């Protein structure tokens, strides 16, 4: 009688290995359709997809018999399944030819205990853009619920995700890794609200498409404040908006229409001044209402000379950095304790999975 064994695989693309504005191309156009496509790959019996603003991840189970079936556990079988996963990913996303050519360098692939370790770290908030944030934990639970409802997951992934969620809940509660977590975006919007007031009636512009800009975008979304977003190219702004919201606008149009914005948040990594006196002088000279500009870029991307123009109030990163960095420091002090607990739990989780 043949013995049934399984392989758990995690393939992912995250903010850690590609820019956020590029992540939109790797995102699945329809998660349910993509999940079904992965599950239809020969040798794949279960699938769960976690897709957020900072990551696209698939978890699959190859559940095969060691004698009577094509063995996906052998080297050639594993390669075949992985190639099919890549092909299916390409078919269900908006990857460019260049993305496809470099897919092997972009896609991270892990199996077995490495998957269990990653999922636990992710659930506890250690691999989030903002360490400890509750958001990713909720998204993991939602991904499991959606996969269960659609019949894409089964006893292996259900057991894994349910065990991880239970463990992560205990770890998060005991270490308080998620207590009073604030992002750079949260602190920035709090400062803006104190200085100029912030509501859905204000015209808000976000300049930038990196991690800092993403934190601001998420905070704006949470407060249901509409905004426009721009970057060096309209493609970057468009890709960013697809996963993080906002209305993309060409940077040239921003400069000629600079006076229409009440609040401008600059969050770039440019090594030059994006906003200068000369660039906005003509359009801002006749503006009657004030404009608040918060530059949280590192290095600074707004020339202080613009304050010579009437009605402009300019704030810099150091006015939000102290609060944010203190919060980050608090989280950093807790991380070793969380990692220690996780390192003890992974072997236990692995043993329980082998008993299935």
DOFI-496878 format. One record per residue (C-alpha): residue number from 1; x negated, y, z. Coordinates in nm, 4 decimals, m for minus. Layout:
N
> kolnu / east / north / up
> NUM / X / Y / Z
...
//
This chain:
356
> kolnu / east / north / up
> 1 / 0.0000 / 0.0000 / 0.0000
> 2 / m0.1389 / 0.3380 / m0.0929
> 3 / m0.1963 / 0.6123 / 0.1645
> 4 / m0.0567 / 0.9625 / 0.1135
> 5 / m0.2954 / 1.2486 / 0.1856
> 6 / m0.2787 / 1.6214 / 0.1176
> 7 / m0.4957 / 1.9226 / 0.0479
> 8 / m0.3975 / 2.2697 / 0.1675
> 9 / m0.5387 / 2.5429 / m0.0577
> 10 / m0.5383 / 2.9212 / m0.0204
> 11 / m0.6228 / 3.1412 / m0.3203
> 12 / m0.6240 / 3.5150 / m0.2603
> 13 / m0.7099 / 3.8599 / m0.3883
> 14 / m0.7217 / 4.1313 / m0.1215
> 15 / m0.8239 / 4.4890 / m0.0502
> 16 / m1.1593 / 4.3507 / 0.0668
> 17 / m1.2764 / 4.2562 / m0.2820
> 18 / m1.0931 / 4.4905 / m0.5219
> 19 / m0.9710 / 4.8519 / m0.5000
> 20 / m0.6099 / 4.8905 / m0.3894
> 21 / m0.5100 / 5.0648 / m0.7117
> 22 / m0.6279 / 4.7543 / m0.9024
> 23 / m0.4384 / 4.5123 / m0.6781
> 24 / m0.1111 / 4.5935 / m0.8549
> 25 / m0.2357 / 4.4106 / m1.1654
> 26 / m0.2839 / 4.0925 / m0.9605
> 27 / 0.0566 / 4.1195 / m0.7921
> 28 / 0.3282 / 3.8868 / m0.9179
> 29 / 0.6052 / 4.0527 / m1.1158
> 30 / 0.8590 / 3.8271 / m0.9425
> 31 / 0.7402 / 3.6380 / m0.6335
> 32 / 1.0169 / 3.3773 / m0.6475
> 33 / 0.9494 / 3.2984 / m1.0144
> 34 / 0.5736 / 3.2828 / m0.9502
> 35 / 0.6205 / 3.0517 / m0.6528
> 36 / 0.8338 / 2.8188 / m0.8633
> 37 / 0.5701 / 2.8212 / m1.1381
> 38 / 0.2923 / 2.7250 / m0.8953
> 39 / 0.5072 / 2.4487 / m0.7512
> 40 / 0.5636 / 2.3106 / m1.1015
> 41 / 0.1890 / 2.2515 / m1.1479
> 42 / 0.1220 / 1.8768 / m1.1553
> 43 / m0.0231 / 1.7776 / m0.8203
> 44 / 0.1225 / 2.0786 / m0.6322
> 45 / 0.4153 / 1.9925 / m0.4061
> 46 / 0.4557 / 2.3063 / m0.1942
> 47 / 0.3906 / 2.6788 / m0.2292
> 48 / 0.4191 / 2.9937 / m0.0185
> 49 / 0.3200 / 3.3396 / m0.1440
> 50 / 0.2264 / 3.6345 / 0.0760
> 51 / 0.2325 / 3.9548 / m0.1279
> 52 / 0.1846 / 4.2926 / 0.0385
> 53 / 0.0361 / 4.6314 / m0.0424
> 54 / m0.3115 / 4.5052 / 0.0480
> 55 / m0.3157 / 4.1387 / m0.0565
> 56 / m0.1772 / 3.8727 / m0.2878
> 57 / m0.2163 / 3.5200 / m0.1507
> 58 / m0.0842 / 3.1787 / m0.2434
> 59 / m0.0834 / 2.8717 / m0.0205
> 60 / m0.0311 / 2.5365 / m0.1920
> 61 / m0.0236 / 2.1706 / m0.0946
> 62 / m0.1490 / 1.8975 / m0.3244
> 63 / 0.0188 / 1.5883 / m0.1838
> 64 / m0.1179 / 1.2804 / m0.3614
> 65 / m0.1657 / 0.9109 / m0.3042
> 66 / m0.5209 / 0.7805 / m0.2842
> 67 / m0.4656 / 0.4821 / m0.5148
> 68 / m0.1689 / 0.4912 / m0.7477
> 69 / m0.1627 / 0.8584 / m0.8571
> 70 / m0.3956 / 1.0995 / m1.0403
> 71 / m0.6211 / 1.2035 / m0.7540
> 72 / m0.6262 / 1.5807 / m0.7050
> 73 / m0.8670 / 1.5271 / m0.4158
> 74 / m1.1499 / 1.4188 / m0.6460
> 75 / m1.3780 / 1.6903 / m0.7822
> 76 / m1.2320 / 1.6771 / m1.1324
> 77 / m0.8788 / 1.6740 / m0.9899
> 78 / m0.9459 / 1.9770 / m0.7726
> 79 / m1.0898 / 2.1701 / m1.0665
> 80 / m0.7870 / 2.0832 / m1.2779
> 81 / m0.5423 / 2.2095 / m1.0167
> 82 / m0.7437 / 2.5285 / m0.9623
> 83 / m0.7576 / 2.5987 / m1.3363
> 84 / m0.3812 / 2.5560 / m1.3551
> 85 / m0.3412 / 2.7940 / m1.0620
> 86 / m0.5483 / 3.0573 / m1.2424
> 87 / m0.3475 / 3.0125 / m1.5631
> 88 / m0.0193 / 3.0386 / m1.3733
> 89 / m0.1433 / 3.3494 / m1.1909
> 90 / m0.2311 / 3.5134 / m1.5245
> 91 / 0.1129 / 3.4298 / m1.6695
> 92 / 0.3017 / 3.5812 / m1.3755
> 93 / 0.1048 / 3.9049 / m1.3287
> 94 / m0.0259 / 4.1989 / m1.5308
> 95 / m0.3931 / 4.1029 / m1.5464
> 96 / m0.5988 / 4.2738 / m1.8133
> 97 / m0.8459 / 4.0804 / m2.0341
> 98 / m1.1257 / 4.2227 / m1.8175
> 99 / m0.9531 / 4.0984 / m1.5003
> 100 / m0.9215 / 3.7520 / m1.6521
> 101 / m1.2876 / 3.7482 / m1.7613
> 102 / m1.3938 / 3.8225 / m1.4034
> 103 / m1.1227 / 3.6222 / m1.2264
> 104 / m1.3732 / 3.3692 / m1.0900
> 105 / m1.5636 / 3.6502 / m0.9159
> 106 / m1.2453 / 3.8137 / m0.7823
> 107 / m1.0388 / 3.5170 / m0.6634
> 108 / m1.1234 / 3.3734 / m0.3230
> 109 / m1.0386 / 3.0051 / m0.2783
> 110 / m1.0416 / 2.8132 / 0.0506
> 111 / m0.9302 / 2.4686 / 0.1650
> 112 / m0.8546 / 2.2793 / 0.4846
> 113 / m0.9764 / 2.4261 / 0.8134
> 114 / m1.0872 / 2.7474 / 0.6403
> 115 / m0.7234 / 2.8054 / 0.5436
> 116 / m0.6058 / 2.7478 / 0.9011
> 117 / m0.8688 / 2.9891 / 1.0335
> 118 / m0.7775 / 3.2573 / 0.7800
> 119 / m0.4033 / 3.2311 / 0.8415
> 120 / m0.4540 / 3.2593 / 1.2170
> 121 / m0.6821 / 3.5623 / 1.1786
> 122 / m0.4338 / 3.7211 / 0.9419
> 123 / m0.1371 / 3.6580 / 1.1726
> 124 / m0.3248 / 3.8101 / 1.4655
> 125 / m0.4016 / 4.1221 / 1.2598
> 126 / m0.7785 / 4.0762 / 1.2363
> 127 / m0.7862 / 4.0862 / 0.8557
> 128 / m0.5457 / 4.3780 / 0.8115
> 129 / m0.6357 / 4.7242 / 0.6829
> 130 / m0.5304 / 4.8430 / 1.0311
> 131 / m0.6492 / 4.5868 / 1.2880
> 132 / m0.3714 / 4.4535 / 1.5082
> 133 / m0.0853 / 4.5990 / 1.3056
> 134 / 0.2414 / 4.4063 / 1.3487
> 135 / 0.3343 / 4.4530 / 0.9832
> 136 / 0.1370 / 4.1592 / 0.8389
> 137 / 0.2705 / 3.9229 / 1.1073
> 138 / 0.6256 / 4.0134 / 1.0064
> 139 / 0.5405 / 3.9654 / 0.6399
> 140 / 0.4044 / 3.6165 / 0.7068
> 141 / 0.7270 / 3.5197 / 0.8830
> 142 / 0.9309 / 3.6643 / 0.5971
> 143 / 0.7249 / 3.4759 / 0.3361
> 144 / 0.7877 / 3.1485 / 0.5194
> 145 / 1.1608 / 3.2168 / 0.5492
> 146 / 1.1860 / 3.2984 / 0.1760
> 147 / 0.9932 / 2.9844 / 0.0752
> 148 / 1.2087 / 2.7662 / 0.3000
> 149 / 1.5301 / 2.9118 / 0.1614
> 150 / 1.4182 / 2.8595 / m0.1981
> 151 / 1.2879 / 2.5085 / m0.1286
> 152 / 0.9305 / 2.5936 / m0.2289
> 153 / 0.7725 / 2.4924 / 0.1021
> 154 / 0.7924 / 2.1509 / 0.2667
> 155 / 0.6855 / 1.9656 / 0.5784
> 156 / 0.3155 / 2.0540 / 0.5405
> 157 / 0.3328 / 2.4313 / 0.4910
> 158 / 0.6348 / 2.4634 / 0.7195
> 159 / 0.4407 / 2.2911 / 0.9962
> 160 / 0.1301 / 2.5029 / 0.9298
> 161 / 0.3070 / 2.8393 / 0.9175
> 162 / 0.5352 / 2.7648 / 1.2124
> 163 / 0.2371 / 2.6531 / 1.4226
> 164 / 0.0357 / 2.9610 / 1.3262
> 165 / 0.3267 / 3.1966 / 1.3976
> 166 / 0.3759 / 3.0381 / 1.7393
> 167 / 0.0040 / 3.0563 / 1.8224
> 168 / m0.0314 / 3.4131 / 1.6915
> 169 / 0.2649 / 3.5269 / 1.8995
> 170 / 0.0974 / 3.3948 / 2.2138
> 171 / m0.2426 / 3.5427 / 2.1214
> 172 / m0.0997 / 3.8829 / 2.0310
> 173 / 0.0998 / 3.8972 / 2.3546
> 174 / m0.1833 / 3.7819 / 2.5816
> 175 / m0.4514 / 4.0090 / 2.4320
> 176 / m0.2217 / 4.3034 / 2.3450
> 177 / m0.4085 / 4.3387 / 2.0132
> 178 / m0.0986 / 4.5004 / 1.8635
> 179 / m0.0177 / 4.7409 / 2.1468
> 180 / 0.0084 / 5.1108 / 2.0515
> 181 / m0.1595 / 5.0586 / 1.7131
> 182 / m0.1684 / 5.3711 / 1.4972
> 183 / m0.3131 / 5.4100 / 1.1496
> 184 / m0.4998 / 5.7042 / 1.0058
> 185 / m0.1797 / 5.7838 / 0.8173
> 186 / 0.0267 / 5.7904 / 1.1379
> 187 / m0.2129 / 6.0353 / 1.3020
> 188 / m0.2366 / 6.2518 / 0.9897
> 189 / 0.1417 / 6.2864 / 0.9593
> 190 / 0.1740 / 6.3630 / 1.3294
> 191 / m0.0725 / 6.6513 / 1.2899
> 192 / 0.1072 / 6.7798 / 0.9790
> 193 / 0.4403 / 6.7699 / 1.1595
> 194 / 0.2947 / 6.9696 / 1.4501
> 195 / 0.1421 / 7.2340 / 1.2220
> 196 / 0.4029 / 7.2754 / 0.9480
> 197 / 0.6955 / 7.0434 / 1.0076
> 198 / 0.7494 / 6.7332 / 0.7981
> 199 / 1.0764 / 6.6133 / 0.6510
> 200 / 1.2238 / 6.4754 / 0.3286
> 201 / 1.2902 / 6.8286 / 0.1952
> 202 / 0.9197 / 6.9138 / 0.1783
> 203 / 0.7324 / 6.8625 / m0.1493
> 204 / 0.4463 / 6.6303 / m0.0590
> 205 / 0.1434 / 6.5386 / m0.2708
> 206 / m0.1064 / 6.2624 / m0.1966
> 207 / m0.4427 / 6.2804 / m0.3758
> 208 / m0.6326 / 5.9503 / m0.3702
> 209 / m0.5747 / 5.5767 / m0.4120
> 210 / m0.8132 / 5.4182 / m0.1592
> 211 / m0.7590 / 5.2660 / 0.1863
> 212 / m0.7084 / 5.6017 / 0.3612
> 213 / m0.4533 / 5.7043 / 0.0984
> 214 / m0.2794 / 5.3695 / 0.1408
> 215 / m0.2406 / 5.4265 / 0.5155
> 216 / m0.0894 / 5.7689 / 0.4469
> 217 / 0.1459 / 5.6252 / 0.1832
> 218 / 0.2693 / 5.3563 / 0.4227
> 219 / 0.3325 / 5.6145 / 0.6945
> 220 / 0.5223 / 5.8381 / 0.4504
> 221 / 0.7319 / 5.5394 / 0.3424
> 222 / 0.8062 / 5.4482 / 0.7039
> 223 / 0.9350 / 5.8018 / 0.7597
> 224 / 1.1288 / 5.7868 / 0.4294
> 225 / 0.9521 / 6.0958 / 0.2982
> 226 / 0.9243 / 6.1045 / m0.0830
> 227 / 0.5870 / 6.2018 / m0.2280
> 228 / 0.3911 / 6.2268 / m0.5487
> 229 / 0.0535 / 6.0601 / m0.5895
> 230 / m0.2396 / 6.1420 / m0.8165
> 231 / m0.5909 / 6.0183 / m0.8821
> 232 / m0.8759 / 6.0605 / m1.1289
> 233 / m0.6708 / 5.8706 / m1.3877
> 234 / m0.2964 / 5.8316 / m1.4290
> 235 / m0.3442 / 5.4529 / m1.4486
> 236 / m0.4848 / 5.4456 / m1.0969
> 237 / m0.1986 / 5.6551 / m0.9650
> 238 / 0.0565 / 5.4381 / m1.1467
> 239 / m0.0890 / 5.1109 / m1.0171
> 240 / m0.1094 / 5.2516 / m0.6644
> 241 / 0.2536 / 5.3660 / m0.6766
> 242 / 0.3718 / 5.0205 / m0.7839
> 243 / 0.2656 / 4.8668 / m0.4550
> 244 / 0.2606 / 5.1653 / m0.2182
> 245 / 0.5348 / 5.3910 / m0.3475
> 246 / 0.5239 / 5.7523 / m0.4539
> 247 / 0.5760 / 5.9061 / m0.7958
> 248 / 0.2581 / 5.9021 / m1.0086
> 249 / 0.1502 / 6.2341 / m1.1582
> 250 / m0.1437 / 6.3263 / m1.3811
> 251 / m0.4146 / 6.5246 / m1.2027
> 252 / m0.4083 / 6.7955 / m1.4721
> 253 / m0.0380 / 6.8458 / m1.4026
> 254 / m0.1190 / 6.8722 / m1.0318
> 255 / m0.3601 / 7.1588 / m1.0909
> 256 / m0.1227 / 7.3595 / m1.3107
> 257 / 0.1669 / 7.2948 / m1.0730
> 258 / m0.0232 / 7.3200 / m0.7453
> 259 / 0.2089 / 7.5898 / m0.6148
> 260 / 0.5148 / 7.3631 / m0.6064
> 261 / 0.3815 / 7.1537 / m0.3165
> 262 / 0.4390 / 7.2367 / 0.0506
> 263 / 0.2064 / 6.9694 / 0.1884
> 264 / m0.0999 / 6.8230 / 0.0198
> 265 / m0.2946 / 6.5320 / 0.1686
> 266 / m0.6336 / 6.4668 / 0.0123
> 267 / m0.7759 / 6.1201 / 0.0786
> 268 / m1.0460 / 6.0445 / m0.1771
> 269 / m1.3980 / 5.9028 / m0.1802
> 270 / m1.5223 / 6.1516 / m0.4387
> 271 / m1.8679 / 6.2982 / m0.3820
> 272 / m1.7613 / 6.6392 / m0.5120
> 273 / m1.4936 / 6.8998 / m0.4386
> 274 / m1.1676 / 6.7884 / m0.5968
> 275 / m0.9907 / 7.1131 / m0.5020
> 276 / m1.1763 / 7.4431 / m0.5395
> 277 / m1.0880 / 7.8141 / m0.5326
> 278 / m1.1439 / 7.8542 / m0.9064
> 279 / m0.9273 / 7.5541 / m0.9939
> 280 / m0.6148 / 7.6753 / m0.8151
> 281 / m0.6641 / 8.0539 / m0.7962
> 282 / m0.4329 / 8.1573 / m1.0802
> 283 / m0.1451 / 7.9263 / m0.9911
> 284 / m0.1562 / 8.0042 / m0.6171
> 285 / m0.1930 / 8.3850 / m0.6268
> 286 / 0.1805 / 8.4434 / m0.6694
> 287 / 0.3083 / 8.1723 / m0.4351
> 288 / 0.5387 / 8.3108 / m0.1686
> 289 / 0.5670 / 8.0103 / 0.0646
> 290 / 0.2760 / 7.8630 / 0.2600
> 291 / 0.0912 / 7.5421 / 0.1718
> 292 / m0.0687 / 7.3064 / 0.4236
> 293 / m0.3611 / 7.1008 / 0.2946
> 294 / m0.5051 / 6.8171 / 0.5037
> 295 / m0.8342 / 6.6774 / 0.3769
> 296 / m0.9060 / 6.3378 / 0.5363
> 297 / m1.1640 / 6.2470 / 0.2709
> 298 / m1.5120 / 6.1374 / 0.3611
> 299 / m1.7063 / 6.3362 / 0.2482
> 300 / m1.4856 / 6.6441 / 0.2313
> 301 / m1.3149 / 6.6930 / m0.1037
> 302 / m1.1617 / 7.0400 / m0.0554
> 303 / m1.3708 / 7.3562 / m0.0695
> 304 / m1.3101 / 7.5801 / 0.2320
> 305 / m1.3176 / 7.8763 / m0.0080
> 306 / m0.9519 / 7.8119 / m0.0970
> 307 / m0.8480 / 7.9611 / 0.2390
> 308 / m0.9115 / 8.3027 / 0.0821
> 309 / m0.5900 / 8.2481 / m0.1121
> 310 / m0.2700 / 8.3694 / 0.0560
> 311 / m0.0591 / 8.1219 / 0.2525
> 312 / m0.3032 / 7.8296 / 0.2521
> 313 / m0.3690 / 7.6474 / 0.5795
> 314 / m0.6521 / 7.3938 / 0.5564
> 315 / m0.7096 / 7.1100 / 0.8033
> 316 / m0.9917 / 6.8548 / 0.7984
> 317 / m1.0441 / 6.4909 / 0.8939
> 318 / m1.2164 / 6.5725 / 1.2222
> 319 / m0.8844 / 6.7049 / 1.3518
> 320 / m0.7317 / 6.3554 / 1.3252
> 321 / m1.0449 / 6.1416 / 1.3510
> 322 / m1.0828 / 6.1574 / 1.7290
> 323 / m0.7385 / 6.0123 / 1.7985
> 324 / m0.7630 / 5.7528 / 1.5218
> 325 / m1.1175 / 5.6419 / 1.6023
> 326 / m1.0331 / 5.6090 / 1.9712
> 327 / m0.7494 / 5.3764 / 1.8734
> 328 / m0.9837 / 5.1787 / 1.6457
> 329 / m1.2364 / 5.1539 / 1.9300
> 330 / m0.9686 / 5.0137 / 2.1602
> 331 / m0.8779 / 4.7485 / 1.9010
> 332 / m1.2457 / 4.6650 / 1.8427
> 333 / m1.2890 / 4.5884 / 2.2112
> 334 / m1.0090 / 4.3325 / 2.1962
> 335 / m1.1161 / 4.1612 / 1.8731
> 336 / m1.3884 / 3.9371 / 2.0315
> 337 / m1.1343 / 3.7979 / 2.2786
> 338 / m0.8914 / 3.7219 / 1.9969
> 339 / m1.1641 / 3.5562 / 1.7898
> 340 / m1.2682 / 3.3415 / 2.0847
> 341 / m0.9141 / 3.2122 / 2.1319
> 342 / m0.8749 / 3.1480 / 1.7594
> 343 / m1.2016 / 2.9498 / 1.7449
> 344 / m1.0636 / 2.7168 / 2.0145
> 345 / m0.7235 / 2.6809 / 1.8499
> 346 / m0.8375 / 2.5983 / 1.4948
> 347 / m0.9652 / 2.2440 / 1.5785
> 348 / m0.6410 / 2.1739 / 1.7663
> 349 / m0.4353 / 2.3011 / 1.4734
> 350 / m0.6449 / 2.0976 / 1.2305
> 351 / m0.5918 / 1.7790 / 1.4352
> 352 / m0.2155 / 1.8361 / 1.4484
> 353 / m0.2045 / 1.8832 / 1.0700
> 354 / m0.3938 / 1.5566 / 1.0147
> 355 / m0.1318 / 1.3716 / 1.2188
> 356 / 0.1419 / 1.4588 / 0.9682
//
